[in-house]
């Protein structure tokens, strides 16, 4: 049981490291990496996990570019 827990912990650490690395890659490299990935992956495979994280990173960046601050900052002093 401890071996399984250790392996799951190592897997979680690896996935978090991949997500952190994907967050630092520019958009062109993300798109190139996505193009290199297989179009069909087995559910639960490493390729599928990577594809999910790639899509999430790309969608997060697209969503962040479309968000406006709310409430809008007022210019000038308040009366």
VENKA-V488169 format. One line per field, one symbol per residue. ss: DSSP state (a for helix, b for strand, c for the rest). phi: phi as a letter, one per 20 degrees, with the letter a starting at -180 (. if undefined). psi: psi as a letter, one per 30 degrees, with the letter a starting at -180 (. if undefined). Layout:
BEGIN
ss->???
phi->???
psi->???
END
This chain:
BEGIN
ss->caaaaaaaaaaaaaaaaaaaaaaaccaaaaaaaaaacccccccccaaaaaaaaaaaaaaaaaaaacccccccccccccc
phi->.ffffffffffffffffffffffeeffffffffffefffccfgnffffffgffffffffffffffdedfcfffeenfff
psi->eeeeeeeeeeeeeeeeeeeeeeffkleeeeeeeeffkkfklkkfleeeeeeeeeeeeeeeeeeefgkkkklkkkkllk.
END
